[in-house]
Amino acid sequence: MDSESNIVKLLSTHMLRELAGESSYSRGAEYFNEGRVYDVHLENDSVLASIKGSRVYRVELWEEEDGELGYSCTCPFYRDTMTFCKHCVATGLAFMSRENNTGHRPSKQKAESQLSTKDVEAFLEAQDKSSLITLLLHHAKDDEQLRSRLLLEAGGTGKKVHLPTFKRAIDRAVDWGDFVDYKSMYEYSEGISKVIESLRSLMAKNHAPDVVDLSEYFLKRLEAQMGMVDDSDGYMGDILAEVQELHHHACVKMKPAPKQLAKKLFEWELHSDWEVFYGASERYAAVLGKEGLKVYEDLAEEEWKKVPSLIPGQSDQRHEGRRFRITSIMEHLASRTGDVEKLVAVKAKDLSLAYSYLEIAELYKQAGKTDKALEWAEKGAQAFPKQTDSRLREFLANEYHKRKRHQDAMNLIWDEFTDFPDFEKYKLLKTHAERAGGAEAWKQWREKALQSIRERIEESKRTAKGKKYLWNSYDHSDLVRIFLWEKDVDVAWGEARDGGCQESLWRELAAKREAEHPEDALSVYMSLVEPQVRQMNNDAYRDAAALVKKIGILFKRLGRAEEWNHYLSTIRANHKRKRNFMALLEKIELS
């Protein structure tokens, strides 16, 4: 059996749906039905196609050695996740449709009658040099990307790099003259990546000094452009990192004057809003050497003197960004020495937050200075007695437990619980109570905690009285979660029935009560169908249909077939215009 017929036999709608998932399969089917797939053909044992999306994407499908379906796509989703995307689905459907329409599978003769990249390669090899030059230049007139690529190749040839050509290429790639929206970001970043590749080629040709110059120019242009792009997917962060990596590599090769490099790196790191050259004292340490590091440290110390100390509750909002950056620089320098006291001195210049005390306590703990760690944690708790950082309280409570000061630990954790009396803090309280005195201790704290949660609910009810937008701020969701966590489903059900809870909890309760209390589960499922259908989207319809099926199974189990038929007829009558939902209801089969 030849490999071409294998790929035909391998493809099926079931396989496409399984690989893509329901959502991507549906979108891929839409693309296929809308005629977005073209140039579908077999080449070198693979199915190839082009798909019209927000731009044109190329898809390839092939058979792996283990008989599984291999796939790739040039779209951002595939690049980021390496998963079977809607474009792969559309390609598979288009190819299967083509083969079904011809009525037979492709033979080797059919596949070989189509031109491939190997045929193009053979054609080019047969041409003389002047013909190829003419062909290339002819296409470069109409293809801006090709023309730019040729100019860069020409500009990097020989002993001297033509810097203006490369800078113009950077300008064209970075500045589109308008805001770059989310849909255009992949194409935009691809254009920038091509210029980065050209700089890598210069590195390979031993043009390190020019790469230093060009990468710095590149970074300035990128920083200026950051406010003009929708970088929701983080392309620009990767691009900035790549250009900085090039700069560092070039500096390692070039070995620039250390003093000048130190000044440049420090100024850039201090003023950049995008963390360009962040941590330069560590990354460039070998390039700077002792001489360069001394200049860098002196500049940092001079700037550090200008930074005011902050006490609890103070802020320095006017200089927040600059303060953060110089603090980061000083932390990196202190870390290089390995002296914990130097690092603490840097941290201690800003004690405006409870977390600042925790950071210092953790530094001392890591250094094995546990008494000092405890001292700083206690200072933080004293400086922020109310609504403090929960991580500081937990750190201090753990230190108290280690010293058998269990009551002190429980006092802290109780304060944390009363500040935030919810399910997560309930679990935290249990952990510390059992550590302090086992099951008996927890029994006492548990009753106290449940009472506190109930009081909070009652207070919320009083506060929300007459305010409709606060209707759900006092339901019993936390109590339901707690009793479900404790595996007391009956009590959890009672709390939900008396005080209400979130939909996800109703679903969980219904699932747990189906076996012994089918009537309870039935009432929950019936209450959830209409809200789902009203959302009027396919995912909600699928969920509603699944609920209807559960309802039917429960009616059947309870021997109430007539009620089920009446209920199903009512649902169909109420939503007969929702064709997608109706189609799903038609498929319901009760086992």
NUDREN-653283 format. One line per 10 residues: their letters; for each residue z, y, x of C-alpha. Coordinates in Angstrom, 1 decimal, m for minus. Each point is the difference from the previous one (the first is absolute). Layout:
REM NUDREN-653283
A	Z/Y/X | ...
REM end
This chain:
REM NUDREN-653283
MDSESNIVKL	0.0/0.0/0.0 | m1.0/3.3/1.6 | 2.5/2.9/0.3 | m2.1/2.3/m2.2 | 0.3/m2.4/m3.0 | 3.7/m0.4/0.9 | 0.7/3.7/m0.6 | m1.8/m0.2/m3.3 | 2.1/m2.9/m1.1 | 3.2/1.6/1.3
LSTHMLRELA	m0.3/3.1/m2.2 | 1.3/m0.1/m3.5 | 1.6/2.5/m2.5 | 3.2/m2.0/0.2 | 0.1/0.4/3.8 | m0.7/3.7/m0.2 | 2.6/0.5/m2.6 | 2.6/m2.0/2.0 | m0.7/1.9/3.3 | m0.1/3.5/m1.5
GESSYSRGAE	2.7/m0.2/m2.8 | m0.7/1.1/m3.5 | m0.1/3.8/0.6 | m2.4/0.0/2.9 | m2.1/m2.7/m1.7 | m0.4/2.2/m3.1 | m1.0/3.0/2.1 | m2.5/m2.1/2.0 | m1.5/m1.3/m3.2 | m0.4/3.5/m1.3
YFNEGRVYDV	m1.8/1.0/3.3 | m2.3/m3.0/m0.4 | m0.8/0.8/m3.7 | m0.6/3.7/0.8 | m2.7/m1.0/2.5 | 1.8/1.3/3.1 | m0.9/m3.0/2.2 | m3.4/0.0/1.8 | m1.7/m1.6/3.0 | 1.7/m3.4/m0.7
HLENDSVLAS	m1.4/m2.6/2.4 | 0.7/m2.9/2.3 | 0.0/0.7/3.7 | 1.2/m2.2/2.8 | 1.9/m2.3/m2.4 | 1.7/3.0/m1.7 | m0.3/1.8/m3.3 | m0.5/3.7/0.7 | m0.1/2.9/m2.5 | 0.5/3.8/m0.4
IKGSRVYRVE	2.3/1.4/m2.6 | m0.1/3.6/m1.4 | 3.6/1.1/m0.3 | 1.4/3.4/1.0 | m2.4/m0.6/2.9 | m2.2/m3.0/0.9 | 1.9/m3.0/1.3 | m1.3/m3.1/1.7 | 1.3/m3.5/m1.0 | m0.4/m3.3/1.8
LWEEEDGELG	0.9/m3.4/m1.4 | m0.2/m3.3/2.0 | 1.4/m3.5/0.2 | 2.8/m0.5/2.5 | 0.2/m3.2/2.1 | 2.8/m1.3/m2.2 | m2.2/0.4/m3.1 | 1.8/3.1/m1.3 | m1.8/3.2/m0.9 | 0.0/2.6/2.7
YSCTCPFYRD	m0.6/3.7/m0.9 | 0.0/3.5/1.3 | m0.7/3.5/m1.4 | m0.3/3.5/1.5 | 2.2/1.6/m2.7 | 3.4/1.5/0.8 | 1.9/m2.5/m2.2 | m1.4/m3.0/2.0 | 0.6/1.8/3.3 | 3.7/0.7/m0.9
TMTFCKHCVA	0.9/m3.2/m1.7 | m2.6/m2.6/1.1 | m0.1/m1.4/m3.6 | m2.8/m0.9/m2.3 | m1.1/3.3/m1.6 | m2.0/0.9/m3.1 | m3.1/0.5/2.2 | 0.2/m3.6/1.1 | 0.4/m1.1/m3.6 | m3.1/2.1/m1.0
TGLAFMSREN	m2.0/m1.5/2.8 | 0.9/m3.6/m0.9 | m0.9/0.6/m3.7 | m3.3/1.6/1.0 | m0.9/m2.8/2.3 | 0.9/m2.7/m2.5 | m2.0/1.9/m2.7 | m3.0/0.2/2.2 | 0.0/m3.7/0.7 | 0.6/m0.9/m3.6
NTGHRPSKQK	m3.0/2.1/m1.0 | m2.3/m1.6/2.5 | 1.0/m3.4/m1.3 | 0.5/m1.6/3.4 | 2.0/0.3/3.1 | m1.6/1.7/3.1 | m1.7/m2.3/2.4 | m0.1/0.5/3.7 | m3.6/1.0/m0.3 | 0.9/2.7/m2.5
AESQLSTKDV	2.8/1.3/2.2 | m2.2/0.0/3.1 | m2.7/1.9/m1.8 | 2.3/3.1/m0.1 | 0.2/2.3/3.0 | 3.4/0.2/1.8 | 1.6/2.0/2.8 | m1.3/m2.6/2.4 | m3.6/0.8/m1.1 | 0.8/3.7/0.6
EAFLEAQDKS	1.4/m0.8/3.4 | m3.2/m1.9/0.9 | m2.2/2.9/m1.2 | 1.9/2.5/2.1 | m0.2/m2.1/3.1 | m3.7/m0.2/m0.3 | m0.4/3.8/0.0 | m0.6/2.2/3.1 | 2.5/2.6/1.0 | m1.9/3.1/m1.2
SLITLLLHHA	m0.6/m1.5/m3.5 | 3.8/m0.6/m0.4 | 0.8/3.5/1.2 | m2.5/1.5/m2.5 | 1.4/m2.2/m2.8 | 3.6/0.9/0.8 | m0.7/3.7/0.2 | m1.9/m0.1/m3.3 | 3.0/m1.5/m1.8 | 2.4/2.4/1.7
KDDEQLRSRL	m1.7/3.0/m1.6 | 1.1/m1.3/m3.5 | 3.2/m1.8/1.0 | 2.8/2.5/1.0 | 2.3/m2.8/1.2 | m2.6/m1.6/2.2 | m1.0/3.4/1.4 | 3.7/0.7/0.8 | 0.4/m3.4/1.6 | m3.0/0.5/2.2
LLEAGGTGKK	1.1/3.5/1.1 | 3.4/m1.4/0.9 | m1.5/m2.8/2.0 | m2.2/2.5/1.8 | 2.9/2.3/0.6 | 2.0/m2.7/1.6 | m2.7/m1.2/2.4 | 0.1/0.8/3.7 | 2.8/1.4/2.1 | 0.7/3.1/m2.1
VHLPTFKRAI	0.9/m0.1/m3.7 | m1.6/2.6/m2.2 | 3.3/1.2/m1.7 | m1.6/2.4/m2.5 | m1.9/m2.9/m1.6 | 3.2/m2.1/m0.4 | 1.9/3.0/m1.4 | m2.7/0.7/m2.5 | 0.1/m3.7/m1.1 | 3.8/0.3/m0.4
DRAVDWGDFV	m0.4/3.2/m2.1 | m2.6/m1.6/m2.2 | 2.1/m3.2/m0.5 | 3.3/1.9/m0.7 | m1.1/3.0/m2.1 | m2.0/m0.9/m3.1 | 0.2/3.7/m1.2 | 2.0/m1.0/m3.1 | 3.0/m2.1/m1.1 | m0.4/m3.7/0.6
DYKSMYEYSE	1.1/m1.8/m3.1 | 1.5/m3.5/m0.2 | m3.3/m1.7/m0.8 | m1.7/1.5/3.1 | 2.7/m0.7/2.5 | m1.4/m3.4/1.1 | m3.4/1.5/0.8 | 1.7/3.0/1.6 | 2.2/m2.1/2.2 | m2.9/m2.3/1.0
GISKVIESLR	m1.9/3.1/1.2 | 3.0/1.0/2.1 | 0.4/m3.5/1.4 | m3.6/0.0/1.2 | 0.8/3.1/2.2 | 3.2/m1.7/1.3 | m2.2/m3.0/1.0 | m2.2/2.4/2.0 | 3.0/1.3/1.9 | 1.0/m3.6/0.7
SLMAKNHAPD	m3.4/m0.4/1.5 | 0.6/3.0/2.3 | 3.2/m1.7/1.2 | m1.9/m3.1/0.8 | m2.4/2.1/2.1 | 2.9/1.6/2.0 | 0.0/3.4/m1.7 | 3.8/0.2/m0.4 | 0.3/3.8/0.6 | m2.6/0.7/m2.7
VVDLSEYFLK	1.8/m2.4/m2.4 | 3.3/1.9/0.6 | m1.8/3.3/m0.8 | m1.9/m1.4/m3.0 | 3.0/m1.9/m1.5 | 2.1/3.2/0.1 | m2.8/1.9/m1.7 | m0.2/m2.9/m2.5 | 3.7/0.2/m0.8 | 0.0/3.7/m0.6
RLEAQMGMVD	m2.9/m0.3/m2.4 | 1.7/m2.9/m1.8 | 3.3/1.8/m0.4 | m1.8/3.0/m1.4 | m1.8/m2.2/m2.5 | 3.0/m2.0/m1.3 | 0.5/2.3/m3.0 | m3.6/m0.5/m1.1 | 0.2/m3.7/m0.6 | 1.5/m2.4/m2.6
DSDGYMGDIL	1.6/m2.5/2.5 | 1.7/m2.2/m2.6 | m1.1/m3.1/1.9 | 1.2/1.3/3.4 | m3.4/0.0/1.8 | 0.8/3.2/1.8 | 3.2/m1.4/1.5 | m2.0/m2.8/1.5 | m2.6/2.4/1.3 | 2.6/2.3/1.6
AEVQELHHHA	1.6/m3.0/1.7 | m3.4/m1.2/1.4 | m0.9/3.3/1.5 | 3.5/0.3/1.5 | m0.4/m3.5/1.5 | m3.3/1.1/1.5 | 1.7/3.1/1.5 | 2.8/m2.0/1.5 | m2.5/m2.6/1.5 | m2.0/2.8/1.5
CVKMKPAPKQ	3.0/1.7/1.5 | 1.1/m3.3/1.6 | m3.4/m0.3/1.6 | m0.4/3.7/0.9 | 3.6/0.7/1.1 | m0.1/3.8/m0.9 | 2.3/2.5/1.6 | 3.5/m1.0/m1.3 | 1.5/3.5/m0.5 | m3.0/1.2/m2.1
LAKKLFEWEL	0.0/m3.2/m2.0 | 3.7/0.2/m0.6 | m0.3/3.6/m1.4 | m3.0/m1.0/m2.2 | 1.7/m3.1/m1.4 | 3.3/1.8/m0.7 | m1.6/3.0/m1.8 | m2.2/m2.3/m2.1 | 2.9/m2.3/m0.9 | 2.2/3.0/m0.9
HSDWEVFYGA	m2.4/1.7/m2.3 | m2.1/m2.8/m1.6 | 0.6/m0.6/m3.7 | m1.7/m3.4/0.3 | 2.1/m1.6/2.8 | m2.7/0.3/2.6 | 1.3/m1.2/3.4 | 3.3/m1.0/m1.7 | 2.2/m1.7/2.6 | m2.1/1.3/2.9
SERYAAVLGK	2.8/m0.2/2.5 | 0.0/m3.8/m0.4 | m3.6/m0.7/m0.4 | m1.2/2.2/2.8 | 2.9/m0.6/2.3 | m2.0/m1.9/2.6 | m2.8/2.7/0.0 | 2.5/2.9/0.2 | 2.1/m1.5/2.7 | 3.2/1.7/1.2
EGLKVYEDLA	m1.6/3.3/0.5 | m1.6/0.2/m3.5 | 3.1/m1.4/m1.7 | 2.2/2.6/1.6 | m2.3/2.8/m1.3 | 0.0/m1.6/m3.5 | 3.8/m0.4/0.0 | 0.6/3.6/1.1 | m2.3/1.3/m2.8 | 1.9/m2.2/m2.5
EEEWKKVPSL	3.4/1.2/1.1 | m1.0/3.6/m0.2 | m1.3/m0.5/m3.6 | 3.1/m2.0/m0.9 | 2.3/2.9/0.9 | m1.6/2.0/m2.8 | 1.0/m2.7/m2.6 | 3.2/0.9/m1.9 | 2.6/m2.7/m0.7 | 0.5/m1.0/m3.6
IPGQSDQRHE	3.3/m0.9/m1.7 | 0.3/m2.0/m3.3 | m1.8/1.6/m2.8 | m2.1/2.5/2.1 | m3.8/m0.1/0.2 | m2.7/1.5/2.2 | m2.9/0.1/m2.4 | m1.8/2.8/1.7 | m0.5/m2.0/3.1 | 0.1/m3.5/m1.4
GRRFRITSIM	m3.3/m1.3/1.4 | 0.6/1.5/3.5 | 3.6/m1.2/0.0 | m1.0/m3.5/m0.9 | m2.6/m0.1/2.8 | 2.2/1.4/2.8 | 2.8/m2.3/m1.1 | m2.4/m3.0/0.2 | m1.0/1.1/3.5 | 3.6/0.3/1.2
EHLASRTGDV	0.8/m3.4/m1.5 | m2.9/m1.6/1.9 | 1.2/1.6/3.2 | 3.6/m1.1/m0.5 | m1.1/m3.5/m0.9 | m1.8/m0.2/3.4 | 3.2/0.5/1.8 | 1.8/m2.9/m1.8 | 3.1/2.3/m0.3 | 1.4/m0.3/m3.5
EKLVAVKAKD	2.1/3.2/0.4 | m3.2/2.0/0.6 | m1.6/m1.4/m3.1 | 3.2/0.7/m2.0 | 0.0/3.6/1.2 | m3.5/0.4/m1.3 | 0.9/m1.5/m3.4 | 3.2/1.9/m0.3 | m1.9/3.3/0.0 | m0.8/m0.7/m3.7
LSLAYSYLEI	2.9/m1.2/m2.1 | m1.3/1.5/m3.2 | m0.3/m3.5/m1.7 | 2.2/m3.0/m0.3 | m2.8/m2.1/1.4 | 0.3/2.0/3.3 | 3.5/m1.5/0.5 | m1.3/m3.5/m0.8 | m2.7/0.3/2.7 | 2.6/0.9/2.6
AELYKQAGKT	2.3/m2.8/m1.1 | m2.8/m2.5/0.3 | m0.9/1.2/3.4 | 3.6/m0.5/1.2 | 0.1/m3.4/m1.7 | m3.3/m1.1/1.8 | 1.6/1.1/3.3 | 3.1/m2.1/m0.7 | 2.2/3.0/m0.5 | 1.4/m1.1/m3.4
DKALEWAEKG	3.0/2.3/0.0 | m2.2/3.0/0.4 | m2.3/m1.4/m2.7 | 2.9/m0.2/m2.4 | 1.2/3.5/0.9 | m3.4/1.5/m0.8 | m0.4/m1.9/m3.2 | 3.4/1.2/m1.1 | m0.9/3.6/0.9 | m3.1/m0.4/m2.2
AQAFPKQTDS	2.0/m1.3/m2.9 | 2.5/2.8/0.3 | m2.8/2.7/0.3 | m1.8/m1.4/m3.1 | 2.7/m1.5/m2.3 | m2.2/0.1/m3.2 | m3.6/m1.1/m0.5 | m0.2/m1.0/3.6 | m2.6/m2.2/1.6 | 0.4/m3.6/m1.3
RLREFLANEY	m1.0/m1.4/3.4 | 2.9/1.9/1.7 | 2.5/m1.4/m2.5 | m1.3/m3.6/0.5 | 0.1/0.4/3.7 | 3.6/1.2/m0.1 | 1.0/m2.6/m2.5 | m1.3/m2.8/2.2 | 1.9/1.5/3.0 | 3.2/0.0/m2.1
HKRKRHQDAM	m0.5/m3.6/m1.0 | m0.4/m1.0/3.6 | 3.4/1.6/0.7 | 1.6/m1.6/m3.0 | 0.3/3.3/m1.8 | m1.4/m1.5/m3.2 | 1.6/2.5/m2.4 | m1.5/2.9/1.9 | m3.4/m1.7/m0.2 | 0.4/m0.6/m3.8
NLIWDEFTDF	1.0/3.6/m0.6 | m3.3/1.1/1.6 | m2.1/m2.5/m1.9 | 1.7/0.9/m3.2 | m0.9/3.7/0.6 | m3.5/m1.1/0.6 | m0.1/m2.0/m3.3 | 1.5/2.8/m2.1 | m2.6/2.4/1.4 | m2.8/m2.4/m1.0
PDFEKYKLLK	1.4/m2.5/m2.5 | m3.0/m2.3/m0.4 | m1.1/m3.5/0.6 | m0.7/0.3/3.7 | 3.3/1.6/0.8 | 1.7/m2.6/m2.2 | m1.4/m2.7/2.4 | 1.1/2.0/3.0 | 3.5/0.3/m1.4 | 0.1/m3.8/m0.5
THAERAGGAE	m1.0/m0.7/3.6 | 2.8/2.2/1.4 | 2.6/m1.1/m2.5 | m0.5/m3.7/0.9 | 0.1/1.0/3.7 | 3.3/1.7/m0.6 | 1.8/m2.6/m2.1 | m2.4/m2.7/m1.3 | m0.6/m0.9/m3.7 | 3.4/1.2/m1.2
AWKQWREKAL	m0.6/3.5/1.4 | m3.5/0.1/m1.5 | 1.4/m0.9/m3.4 | 2.1/3.1/m0.1 | m2.7/2.3/1.4 | m2.6/m1.5/m2.4 | 2.0/1.0/m3.1 | 0.5/3.5/1.4 | m3.7/0.3/0.8 | m1.2/m1.2/m3.4
QSIRERIEES	2.4/2.5/m1.7 | m1.4/2.8/2.2 | m3.6/m0.9/m1.0 | 0.9/0.0/m3.7 | 1.7/3.4/0.4 | m3.1/1.4/1.6 | m2.1/m1.3/m2.9 | 2.2/1.6/m2.5 | 0.0/3.3/1.9 | m3.8/m0.1/0.1
KRTAKGKKYL	m0.1/m0.5/m3.7 | 2.1/3.1/m0.6 | m2.1/2.0/2.4 | m3.2/m1.2/m1.5 | 1.0/0.6/m3.6 | m2.7/2.0/m1.7 | m2.3/m0.1/3.1 | m2.8/m2.4/m0.8 | m1.4/0.0/3.5 | 3.2/m1.7/1.2
WNSYDHSDLV	m0.2/m2.8/m2.5 | m0.1/m2.8/2.6 | 2.5/1.4/2.5 | 2.9/m1.9/m1.6 | m1.4/m3.4/m0.8 | 1.7/m3.2/1.3 | m2.6/m0.9/2.6 | 2.5/m0.1/2.9 | 2.4/m2.2/m2.0 | m2.9/m2.3/m1.0
RIFLWEKDVD	m1.1/m0.3/3.7 | 3.6/m0.7/1.1 | 0.6/m2.8/m2.5 | m3.4/m1.5/0.7 | 0.7/0.1/3.7 | 3.3/m1.8/m0.8 | m1.9/m2.5/m2.1 | 1.8/0.8/m3.2 | m3.1/0.3/m2.2 | 1.9/0.0/m3.3
VAWGEARDGG	2.1/3.1/1.0 | m3.1/1.7/1.4 | m1.7/m0.6/m3.4 | 2.9/1.5/m1.8 | m0.1/3.1/2.2 | m3.8/0.4/m0.6 | 0.4/m0.4/m3.7 | 2.9/2.5/m0.2 | m1.3/2.6/2.3 | m3.6/m0.6/0.8
CQESLWRELA	m1.6/m0.5/3.4 | m3.3/0.3/1.9 | m3.1/m2.0/m1.1 | 0.0/m2.1/3.1 | 3.5/m1.1/m0.7 | m0.8/m0.9/m3.6 | m2.8/m2.2/1.3 | 2.3/m1.7/2.4 | 2.6/m0.5/m2.7 | m2.6/m1.5/m2.4
AKREAEHPED	m1.3/m2.4/2.7 | 3.6/m1.2/0.7 | 0.8/m0.4/m3.8 | m3.2/m1.8/m1.1 | 1.4/m3.5/0.5 | 3.3/0.4/m1.9 | m0.6/3.1/m2.1 | m3.7/0.1/m1.0 | 0.7/2.5/m2.8 | 1.3/2.5/2.5
ALSVYMSLVE	m3.0/m0.4/2.3 | m2.4/0.2/m3.0 | 1.5/3.4/m1.1 | m0.4/1.4/3.5 | m3.6/m1.1/0.5 | m1.0/1.3/m3.5 | 1.5/3.4/0.8 | m2.0/0.3/3.3 | m3.5/m0.8/m1.3 | m0.8/3.3/m1.8
PQVRQMNNDA	1.1/2.3/2.9 | m2.2/m2.0/2.3 | m3.1/0.2/m2.3 | 0.5/3.8/m0.4 | m0.6/0.5/3.7 | m3.7/m1.0/m0.6 | m1.0/m1.4/3.3 | m1.0/m3.5/1.0 | 3.1/m0.8/2.0 | 2.2/1.0/m2.9
YRDAAALVKK	m2.2/m2.1/m2.4 | 0.4/m3.0/2.2 | 3.7/0.4/0.1 | 0.1/0.5/m3.8 | m2.1/m3.2/m0.6 | 2.4/m2.0/2.3 | 2.9/1.2/m2.1 | m1.8/m0.9/m3.2 | m0.6/m3.5/1.4 | 3.8/m0.3/0.8
IGILFKRLGR	0.7/1.1/m3.6 | m2.3/m2.6/m1.4 | 1.6/m2.8/2.1 | 3.5/1.1/m1.2 | m1.1/0.1/m3.7 | m1.5/m3.5/0.4 | 3.1/m1.3/1.7 | 2.1/1.5/m2.9 | m2.2/m1.7/m2.6 | m1.2/3.4/m1.4
AEEWNHYLST	m3.8/m0.5/0.1 | m0.6/2.2/m3.1 | 1.8/2.9/1.5 | m2.0/m0.4/3.2 | m3.3/0.1/m1.9 | 1.1/3.1/m1.9 | 1.2/1.7/3.2 | m3.3/m0.8/1.8 | m2.0/1.2/m3.0 | 1.9/3.3/m0.1
IRANHKRKRN	m0.5/0.6/3.8 | m3.7/m0.6/m0.4 | m0.3/2.3/m3.0 | 2.0/2.8/1.7 | m2.1/m0.1/3.2 | m3.4/m1.3/m1.1 | m1.7/3.0/1.7 | 1.4/m1.0/3.4 | m2.8/m2.5/0.9 | 1.5/m0.9/3.4
FMALLEKIEL	3.3/m0.8/m1.5 | m1.6/m1.9/m2.9 | m1.9/m2.1/2.6 | 3.2/m1.0/1.7 | 1.7/m0.9/m3.3 | m3.0/m2.4/m0.8 | 0.8/m1.9/3.2 | 3.6/m0.7/m0.9 | 0.7/m3.7/m0.2 | 3.6/m1.3/m0.8
S	0.9/m3.1/2.0
REM end
